[in-house]
Amino acid sequence: MSERPEPDEHTADAPEDPRQLPDDGLGQSPELETIDVDGDEPTVPPESEEGTESR
C-alpha cells in the first residue's frame, strides 16, 4: 500500500501532466501571451508598429 503514494508524487514531477507544468509558474508567462494572441496578436509590441509606420 506504500506504493500508492509513490506514483502520486511522480505525476507532479512527470511531464505526463502538461497542465501541471504551467501551474508551476514557468508556463504561466507563455500561457498569458497565448490568451492575448487569441485577442489581437499582442505578440507584436506597440513600439514595433510605430517603427513600421515611421518607415
N, CA, C and O atoms as a Tripos MOL2 file, in Angstrom:
@<TRIPOS>MOLECULE
protein
  220   219    55     0     0
PROTEIN
NO_CHARGES

@<TRIPOS>ATOM
      1 N           0.8470   -1.2030    0.0000 N.3       1 MET1
      2 CA          0.0000    0.0000    0.0000 C.3       1 MET1
      3 C           0.8880    1.2610    0.0000 C.2       1 MET1
      4 O           0.4350    2.3610   -0.3170 O.2       1 MET1
      5 N           2.1290    1.0690    0.3550 N.am      2 SER2
      6 CA          3.0380    2.2240    0.3980 C.3       2 SER2
      7 C           3.4040    2.6410   -1.0320 C.2       2 SER2
      8 O           3.9360    3.7290   -1.2510 O.2       2 SER2
      9 N           3.1170    1.7780   -1.9880 N.am      3 GLU3
     10 CA          3.4720    2.0990   -3.3810 C.3       3 GLU3
     11 C           2.4510    3.0650   -3.9980 C.2       3 GLU3
     12 O           2.7220    3.6840   -5.0270 O.2       3 GLU3
     13 N           1.3320    3.1820   -3.3960 N.am      4 ARG4
     14 CA          0.2650    4.0450   -3.9660 C.3       4 ARG4
     15 C           0.6820    5.5310   -3.9230 C.2       4 ARG4
     16 O           0.5650    6.2250   -4.9330 O.2       4 ARG4
     17 N           1.1450    6.0050   -2.8150 N.am      5 PRO5
     18 CA          1.5220    7.4350   -2.7070 C.3       5 PRO5
     19 C           2.7550    7.7600   -3.5520 C.2       5 PRO5
     20 O           3.0050    8.9180   -3.8880 O.2       5 PRO5
     21 N           3.5080    6.7320   -3.8850 N.am      6 GLU6
     22 CA          4.7440    6.9760   -4.6720 C.3       6 GLU6
     23 C           4.4120    7.5160   -6.0750 C.2       6 GLU6
     24 O           4.9860    8.5210   -6.4940 O.2       6 GLU6
     25 N           3.5110    6.8730   -6.7900 N.am      7 PRO7
     26 CA          3.1700    7.3260   -8.1490 C.3       7 PRO7
     27 C           2.5290    8.7120   -8.1120 C.2       7 PRO7
     28 O           2.6380    9.4750   -9.0720 O.2       7 PRO7
     29 N           1.8770    9.0290   -7.0310 N.am      8 ASP8
     30 CA          1.2380   10.3490   -6.9090 C.3       8 ASP8
     31 C           2.2940   11.4520   -7.0140 C.2       8 ASP8
     32 O           2.1050   12.4630   -7.6900 O.2       8 ASP8
     33 N           3.4020   11.2230   -6.3260 N.am      9 GLU9
     34 CA          4.4780   12.2360   -6.3320 C.3       9 GLU9
     35 C           5.1450   12.2860   -7.7120 C.2       9 GLU9
     36 O           5.5790   13.3460   -8.1650 O.2       9 GLU9
     37 N           5.2170   11.1550   -8.3530 N.am     10 HIS10
     38 CA          5.8720   11.0970   -9.6710 C.3      10 HIS10
     39 C           5.0450   11.8700  -10.7110 C.2      10 HIS10
     40 O           5.5880   12.4890  -11.6260 O.2      10 HIS10
     41 N           3.7480   11.8170  -10.5450 N.am     11 THR11
     42 CA          2.8740   12.5030  -11.5140 C.3      11 THR11
     43 C           3.1600   14.0000  -11.5210 C.2      11 THR11
     44 O           3.1320   14.6350  -12.5750 O.2      11 THR11
     45 N           3.4310   14.5570  -10.3630 N.am     12 ALA12
     46 CA          3.6840   16.0050  -10.2760 C.3      12 ALA12
     47 C           5.0130   16.3330  -10.9630 C.2      12 ALA12
     48 O           5.1590   17.3950  -11.5680 O.2      12 ALA12
     49 N           5.9620   15.4310  -10.8680 N.am     13 ASP13
     50 CA          7.2860   15.6980  -11.4550 C.3      13 ASP13
     51 C           7.3410   15.2100  -12.9060 C.2      13 ASP13
     52 O           8.1690   15.6580  -13.6980 O.2      13 ASP13
     53 N           6.4490   14.2930  -13.2260 N.am     14 ALA14
     54 CA          6.4600   13.7160  -14.5810 C.3      14 ALA14
     55 C           5.7920   14.6840  -15.5710 C.2      14 ALA14
     56 O           4.8510   15.3910  -15.2100 O.2      14 ALA14
     57 N           6.2730   14.7130  -16.8010 N.am     15 PRO15
     58 CA          5.7090   15.5970  -17.8370 C.3      15 PRO15
     59 C           4.4180   15.0270  -18.4160 C.2      15 PRO15
     60 O           3.8890   15.5300  -19.4080 O.2      15 PRO15
     61 N           3.9210   13.9630  -17.7730 N.am     16 GLU16
     62 CA          2.6760   13.3470  -18.2690 C.3      16 GLU16
     63 C           1.5190   14.3310  -18.1200 C.2      16 GLU16
     64 O           0.5490   14.2730  -18.8750 O.2      16 GLU16
     65 N           1.6230   15.2330  -17.1450 N.am     17 ASP17
     66 CA          0.5590   16.2270  -16.9050 C.3      17 ASP17
     67 C           1.0220   17.5950  -17.4040 C.2      17 ASP17
     68 O           1.6220   18.3490  -16.6380 O.2      17 ASP17
     69 N           0.7660   17.9250  -18.6380 N.am     18 PRO18
     70 CA          1.2120   19.2210  -19.1890 C.3      18 PRO18
     71 C           0.5350   20.3720  -18.4680 C.2      18 PRO18
     72 O           1.0340   21.4960  -18.4900 O.2      18 PRO18
     73 N          -0.5830   20.1080  -17.8370 N.am     19 ARG19
     74 CA         -1.3040   21.1960  -17.1240 C.3      19 ARG19
     75 C          -0.5770   21.5040  -15.8100 C.2      19 ARG19
     76 O          -0.6570   22.6170  -15.2910 O.2      19 ARG19
     77 N           0.1240   20.5140  -15.2890 N.am     20 GLN20
     78 CA          0.8110   20.7350  -14.0030 C.3      20 GLN20
     79 C           2.0780   21.5760  -14.2410 C.2      20 GLN20
     80 O           2.5000   22.3300  -13.3650 O.2      20 GLN20
     81 N           2.6610   21.4420  -15.4030 N.am     21 LEU21
     82 CA          3.9020   22.1870  -15.7010 C.3      21 LEU21
     83 C           3.6430   23.6960  -15.6830 C.2      21 LEU21
     84 O           4.3860   24.4340  -15.0360 O.2      21 LEU21
     85 N           2.6180   24.1620  -16.3690 N.am     22 PRO22
     86 CA          2.3170   25.6030  -16.3840 C.3      22 PRO22
     87 C           1.8610   26.0800  -15.0180 C.2      22 PRO22
     88 O           1.9880   27.2620  -14.6970 O.2      22 PRO22
     89 N           1.3310   25.1730  -14.2120 N.am     23 ASP23
     90 CA          0.8710   25.5380  -12.8650 C.3      23 ASP23
     91 C           2.0530   25.9680  -12.0030 C.2      23 ASP23
     92 O           1.8960   26.6990  -11.0250 O.2      23 ASP23
     93 N           3.2250   25.5050  -12.3810 N.am     24 ASP24
     94 CA          4.4330   25.8280  -11.6100 C.3      24 ASP24
     95 C           4.7650   27.3100  -11.7560 C.2      24 ASP24
     96 O           5.5050   27.8690  -10.9480 O.2      24 ASP24
     97 N           4.2150   27.9400  -12.7900 N.am     25 GLY25
     98 CA          4.5090   29.3590  -12.9940 C.3      25 GLY25
     99 C           5.4960   29.5230  -14.1420 C.2      25 GLY25
    100 O           5.6720   30.6270  -14.6580 O.2      25 GLY25
    101 N           6.1350   28.4380  -14.5400 N.am     26 LEU26
    102 CA          7.1210   28.5290  -15.6350 C.3      26 LEU26
    103 C           6.3820   28.6440  -16.9690 C.2      26 LEU26
    104 O           6.8910   29.2240  -17.9270 O.2      26 LEU26
    105 N           5.1900   28.0880  -17.0110 N.am     27 GLY27
    106 CA          4.4250   28.1060  -18.2600 C.3      27 GLY27
    107 C           3.3080   29.1410  -18.1960 C.2      27 GLY27
    108 O           2.5800   29.3340  -19.1690 O.2      27 GLY27
    109 N           3.1750   29.7990  -17.0640 N.am     28 GLN28
    110 CA          2.1100   30.7980  -16.9340 C.3      28 GLN28
    111 C           2.4040   31.9930  -17.8420 C.2      28 GLN28
    112 O           1.4860   32.5890  -18.4070 O.2      28 GLN28
    113 N           3.6510   32.3310  -17.9760 N.am     29 SER29
    114 CA          4.0370   33.5050  -18.7860 C.3      29 SER29
    115 C           3.6130   33.2960  -20.2480 C.2      29 SER29
    116 O           2.9570   34.1590  -20.8310 O.2      29 SER29
    117 N           3.9830   32.1600  -20.8330 N.am     30 PRO30
    118 CA          3.6260   31.8890  -22.2270 C.3      30 PRO30
    119 C           2.1220   31.6970  -22.3800 C.2      30 PRO30
    120 O           1.5520   32.0050  -23.4270 O.2      30 PRO30
    121 N           1.4890   31.1890  -21.3360 N.am     31 GLU31
    122 CA          0.0370   30.9430  -21.4190 C.3      31 GLU31
    123 C          -0.6910   32.2810  -21.5300 C.2      31 GLU31
    124 O          -1.6580   32.4100  -22.2810 O.2      31 GLU31
    125 N          -0.2260   33.2610  -20.7860 N.am     32 LEU32
    126 CA         -0.8710   34.5800  -20.8060 C.3      32 LEU32
    127 C          -0.7560   35.1740  -22.2090 C.2      32 LEU32
    128 O          -1.6950   35.7890  -22.7140 O.2      32 LEU32
    129 N           0.3930   34.9820  -22.8200 N.am     33 GLU33
    130 CA          0.6130   35.5260  -24.1750 C.3      33 GLU33
    131 C          -0.3170   34.8320  -25.1640 C.2      33 GLU33
    132 O          -0.8460   35.4520  -26.0870 O.2      33 GLU33
    133 N          -0.5040   33.5320  -24.9500 N.am     34 THR34
    134 CA         -1.3590   32.7690  -25.8670 C.3      34 THR34
    135 C          -2.7810   33.3160  -25.8140 C.2      34 THR34
    136 O          -3.4550   33.4180  -26.8400 O.2      34 THR34
    137 N          -3.2290   33.6660  -24.6170 N.am     35 ILE35
    138 CA         -4.5950   34.1930  -24.4550 C.3      35 ILE35
    139 C          -4.7000   35.5430  -25.1680 C.2      35 ILE35
    140 O          -5.7030   35.8400  -25.8170 O.2      35 ILE35
    141 N          -3.6530   36.3500  -25.0370 N.am     36 ASP36
    142 CA         -3.6590   37.6710  -25.6790 C.3      36 ASP36
    143 C          -3.6520   37.5110  -27.2000 C.2      36 ASP36
    144 O          -4.3550   38.2160  -27.9230 O.2      36 ASP36
    145 N          -2.8450   36.5730  -27.6530 N.am     37 VAL37
    146 CA         -2.7390   36.3440  -29.1010 C.3      37 VAL37
    147 C          -4.1280   36.0500  -29.6620 C.2      37 VAL37
    148 O          -4.4620   36.4650  -30.7720 O.2      37 VAL37
    149 N          -4.9240   35.3360  -28.8900 N.am     38 ASP38
    150 CA         -6.2840   34.9960  -29.3460 C.3      38 ASP38
    151 C          -7.1200   36.2760  -29.4540 C.2      38 ASP38
    152 O          -8.1110   36.3270  -30.1820 O.2      38 ASP38
    153 N          -6.6960   37.3110  -28.7090 N.am     39 GLY39
    154 CA         -7.4680   38.5670  -28.6810 C.3      39 GLY39
    155 C          -7.1030   39.4410  -29.8820 C.2      39 GLY39
    156 O          -7.9670   39.8080  -30.6790 O.2      39 GLY39
    157 N          -5.8240   39.7670  -30.0010 N.am     40 ASP40
    158 CA         -5.4390   40.6650  -31.1060 C.3      40 ASP40
    159 C          -3.9420   40.6120  -31.3720 C.2      40 ASP40
    160 O          -3.2980   41.6440  -31.5620 O.2      40 ASP40
    161 N          -3.4040   39.4270  -31.3840 N.am     41 GLU41
    162 CA         -1.9550   39.2650  -31.6600 C.3      41 GLU41
    163 C          -1.1210   40.3160  -30.9250 C.2      41 GLU41
    164 O          -0.5160   41.1790  -31.5610 O.2      41 GLU41
    165 N          -1.0850   40.2510  -29.5950 N.am     42 PRO42
    166 CA         -0.2880   41.2090  -28.8030 C.3      42 PRO42
    167 C           1.1900   40.8450  -28.8160 C.2      42 PRO42
    168 O           2.0120   41.5240  -28.2010 O.2      42 PRO42
    169 N           1.5200   39.7680  -29.5220 N.am     43 THR43
    170 CA          2.9230   39.3260  -29.5470 C.3      43 THR43
    171 C           3.7870   40.4670  -30.0860 C.2      43 THR43
    172 O           4.9530   40.5970  -29.7130 O.2      43 THR43
    173 N           3.2170   41.2890  -30.9600 N.am     44 VAL44
    174 CA          3.9900   42.4100  -31.5250 C.3      44 VAL44
    175 C           3.7630   43.6540  -30.6670 C.2      44 VAL44
    176 O           2.6480   44.1740  -30.6150 O.2      44 VAL44
    177 N           4.7950   44.1270  -30.0040 N.am     45 PRO45
    178 CA          4.6830   45.3070  -29.1300 C.3      45 PRO45
    179 C           4.2810   46.5490  -29.9280 C.2      45 PRO45
    180 O           4.4690   46.5840  -31.1440 O.2      45 PRO45
    181 N           3.7380   47.5560  -29.2680 N.am     46 PRO46
    182 CA          3.3030   48.7960  -29.9460 C.3      46 PRO46
    183 C           4.4970   49.5300  -30.5460 C.2      46 PRO46
    184 O           4.3580   50.2560  -31.5300 O.2      46 PRO46
    185 N           5.6580   49.3390  -29.9520 N.am     47 GLU47
    186 CA          6.8760   50.0150  -30.4620 C.3      47 GLU47
    187 C           7.1780   49.5100  -31.8780 C.2      47 GLU47
    188 O           7.5860   50.2790  -32.7480 O.2      47 GLU47
    189 N           6.9740   48.2270  -32.0890 N.am     48 SER48
    190 CA          7.2830   47.6290  -33.3990 C.3      48 SER48
    191 C           6.3390   48.2390  -34.4490 C.2      48 SER48
    192 O           6.7480   48.5040  -35.5790 O.2      48 SER48
    193 N           5.0940   48.4530  -34.0700 N.am     49 GLU49
    194 CA          4.1160   49.0210  -35.0130 C.3      49 GLU49
    195 C           4.5060   50.4560  -35.3630 C.2      49 GLU49
    196 O           4.4370   50.8630  -36.5230 O.2      49 GLU49
    197 N           4.9120   51.2050  -34.3600 N.am     50 GLU50
    198 CA          5.3020   52.6100  -34.5950 C.3      50 GLU50
    199 C           6.4940   52.6640  -35.5520 C.2      50 GLU50
    200 O           6.5440   53.4950  -36.4590 O.2      50 GLU50
    201 N           7.4500   51.7610  -35.3290 N.am     51 GLY51
    202 CA          8.6580   51.7420  -36.1630 C.3      51 GLY51
    203 C           8.2850   51.4770  -37.6190 C.2      51 GLY51
    204 O           8.8830   52.0460  -38.5320 O.2      51 GLY51
    205 N           7.3090   50.6250  -37.8280 N.am     52 THR52
    206 CA          6.9050   50.3070  -39.2070 C.3      52 THR52
    207 C           6.2330   51.5270  -39.8450 C.2      52 THR52
    208 O           6.4220   51.7950  -41.0310 O.2      52 THR52
    209 N           5.4550   52.2540  -39.0610 N.am     53 GLU53
    210 CA          4.7550   53.4350  -39.6060 C.3      53 GLU53
    211 C           5.7580   54.5410  -39.9430 C.2      53 GLU53
    212 O           5.6060   55.2580  -40.9320 O.2      53 GLU53
    213 N           6.7670   54.6590  -39.1140 N.am     54 SER54
    214 CA          7.7910   55.7000  -39.3180 C.3      54 SER54
    215 C           8.5050   55.4350  -40.6500 C.2      54 SER54
    216 O           8.9140   56.3630  -41.3470 O.2      54 SER54
    217 N           8.6420   54.1640  -40.9800 N.am     55 ARG55
    218 CA          9.3630   53.8070  -42.2170 C.3      55 ARG55
    219 C           8.4790   54.2960  -43.3340 C.2      55 ARG55
    220 O           8.8210   54.1380  -44.5060 O.2      55 ARG55
@<TRIPOS>BOND
     1     1     2 1
     2     2     3 1
     3     3     4 2
     4     3     5 am
     5     5     6 1
     6     6     7 1
     7     7     8 2
     8     7     9 am
     9     9    10 1
    10    10    11 1
    11    11    12 2
    12    11    13 am
    13    13    14 1
    14    14    15 1
    15    15    16 2
    16    15    17 am
    17    17    18 1
    18    18    19 1
    19    19    20 2
    20    19    21 am
    21    21    22 1
    22    22    23 1
    23    23    24 2
    24    23    25 am
    25    25    26 1
    26    26    27 1
    27    27    28 2
    28    27    29 am
    29    29    30 1
    30    30    31 1
    31    31    32 2
    32    31    33 am
    33    33    34 1
    34    34    35 1
    35    35    36 2
    36    35    37 am
    37    37    38 1
    38    38    39 1
    39    39    40 2
    40    39    41 am
    41    41    42 1
    42    42    43 1
    43    43    44 2
    44    43    45 am
    45    45    46 1
    46    46    47 1
    47    47    48 2
    48    47    49 am
    49    49    50 1
    50    50    51 1
    51    51    52 2
    52    51    53 am
    53    53    54 1
    54    54    55 1
    55    55    56 2
    56    55    57 am
    57    57    58 1
    58    58    59 1
    59    59    60 2
    60    59    61 am
    61    61    62 1
    62    62    63 1
    63    63    64 2
    64    63    65 am
    65    65    66 1
    66    66    67 1
    67    67    68 2
    68    67    69 am
    69    69    70 1
    70    70    71 1
    71    71    72 2
    72    71    73 am
    73    73    74 1
    74    74    75 1
    75    75    76 2
    76    75    77 am
    77    77    78 1
    78    78    79 1
    79    79    80 2
    80    79    81 am
    81    81    82 1
    82    82    83 1
    83    83    84 2
    84    83    85 am
    85    85    86 1
    86    86    87 1
    87    87    88 2
    88    87    89 am
    89    89    90 1
    90    90    91 1
    91    91    92 2
    92    91    93 am
    93    93    94 1
    94    94    95 1
    95    95    96 2
    96    95    97 am
    97    97    98 1
    98    98    99 1
    99    99   100 2
   100    99   101 am
   101   101   102 1
   102   102   103 1
   103   103   104 2
   104   103   105 am
   105   105   106 1
   106   106   107 1
   107   107   108 2
   108   107   109 am
   109   109   110 1
   110   110   111 1
   111   111   112 2
   112   111   113 am
   113   113   114 1
   114   114   115 1
   115   115   116 2
   116   115   117 am
   117   117   118 1
   118   118   119 1
   119   119   120 2
   120   119   121 am
   121   121   122 1
   122   122   123 1
   123   123   124 2
   124   123   125 am
   125   125   126 1
   126   126   127 1
   127   127   128 2
   128   127   129 am
   129   129   130 1
   130   130   131 1
   131   131   132 2
   132   131   133 am
   133   133   134 1
   134   134   135 1
   135   135   136 2
   136   135   137 am
   137   137   138 1
   138   138   139 1
   139   139   140 2
   140   139   141 am
   141   141   142 1
   142   142   143 1
   143   143   144 2
   144   143   145 am
   145   145   146 1
   146   146   147 1
   147   147   148 2
   148   147   149 am
   149   149   150 1
   150   150   151 1
   151   151   152 2
   152   151   153 am
   153   153   154 1
   154   154   155 1
   155   155   156 2
   156   155   157 am
   157   157   158 1
   158   158   159 1
   159   159   160 2
   160   159   161 am
   161   161   162 1
   162   162   163 1
   163   163   164 2
   164   163   165 am
   165   165   166 1
   166   166   167 1
   167   167   168 2
   168   167   169 am
   169   169   170 1
   170   170   171 1
   171   171   172 2
   172   171   173 am
   173   173   174 1
   174   174   175 1
   175   175   176 2
   176   175   177 am
   177   177   178 1
   178   178   179 1
   179   179   180 2
   180   179   181 am
   181   181   182 1
   182   182   183 1
   183   183   184 2
   184   183   185 am
   185   185   186 1
   186   186   187 1
   187   187   188 2
   188   187   189 am
   189   189   190 1
   190   190   191 1
   191   191   192 2
   192   191   193 am
   193   193   194 1
   194   194   195 1
   195   195   196 2
   196   195   197 am
   197   197   198 1
   198   198   199 1
   199   199   200 2
   200   199   201 am
   201   201   202 1
   202   202   203 1
   203   203   204 2
   204   203   205 am
   205   205   206 1
   206   206   207 1
   207   207   208 2
   208   207   209 am
   209   209   210 1
   210   210   211 1
   211   211   212 2
   212   211   213 am
   213   213   214 1
   214   214   215 1
   215   215   216 2
   216   215   217 am
   217   217   218 1
   218   218   219 1
   219   219   220 2
@<TRIPOS>SUBSTRUCTURE
     1 MET1         2 RESIDUE 1 A MET
     2 SER2         6 RESIDUE 1 A SER
     3 GLU3        10 RESIDUE 1 A GLU
     4 ARG4        14 RESIDUE 1 A ARG
     5 PRO5        18 RESIDUE 1 A PRO
     6 GLU6        22 RESIDUE 1 A GLU
     7 PRO7        26 RESIDUE 1 A PRO
     8 ASP8        30 RESIDUE 1 A ASP
     9 GLU9        34 RESIDUE 1 A GLU
    10 HIS10       38 RESIDUE 1 A HIS
    11 THR11       42 RESIDUE 1 A THR
    12 ALA12       46 RESIDUE 1 A ALA
    13 ASP13       50 RESIDUE 1 A ASP
    14 ALA14       54 RESIDUE 1 A ALA
    15 PRO15       58 RESIDUE 1 A PRO
    16 GLU16       62 RESIDUE 1 A GLU
    17 ASP17       66 RESIDUE 1 A ASP
    18 PRO18       70 RESIDUE 1 A PRO
    19 ARG19       74 RESIDUE 1 A ARG
    20 GLN20       78 RESIDUE 1 A GLN
    21 LEU21       82 RESIDUE 1 A LEU
    22 PRO22       86 RESIDUE 1 A PRO
    23 ASP23       90 RESIDUE 1 A ASP
    24 ASP24       94 RESIDUE 1 A ASP
    25 GLY25       98 RESIDUE 1 A GLY
    26 LEU26      102 RESIDUE 1 A LEU
    27 GLY27      106 RESIDUE 1 A GLY
    28 GLN28      110 RESIDUE 1 A GLN
    29 SER29      114 RESIDUE 1 A SER
    30 PRO30      118 RESIDUE 1 A PRO
    31 GLU31      122 RESIDUE 1 A GLU
    32 LEU32      126 RESIDUE 1 A LEU
    33 GLU33      130 RESIDUE 1 A GLU
    34 THR34      134 RESIDUE 1 A THR
    35 ILE35      138 RESIDUE 1 A ILE
    36 ASP36      142 RESIDUE 1 A ASP
    37 VAL37      146 RESIDUE 1 A VAL
    38 ASP38      150 RESIDUE 1 A ASP
    39 GLY39      154 RESIDUE 1 A GLY
    40 ASP40      158 RESIDUE 1 A ASP
    41 GLU41      162 RESIDUE 1 A GLU
    42 PRO42      166 RESIDUE 1 A PRO
    43 THR43      170 RESIDUE 1 A THR
    44 VAL44      174 RESIDUE 1 A VAL
    45 PRO45      178 RESIDUE 1 A PRO
    46 PRO46      182 RESIDUE 1 A PRO
    47 GLU47      186 RESIDUE 1 A GLU
    48 SER48      190 RESIDUE 1 A SER
    49 GLU49      194 RESIDUE 1 A GLU
    50 GLU50      198 RESIDUE 1 A GLU
    51 GLY51      202 RESIDUE 1 A GLY
    52 THR52      206 RESIDUE 1 A THR
    53 GLU53      210 RESIDUE 1 A GLU
    54 SER54      214 RESIDUE 1 A SER
    55 ARG55      218 RESIDUE 1 A ARG
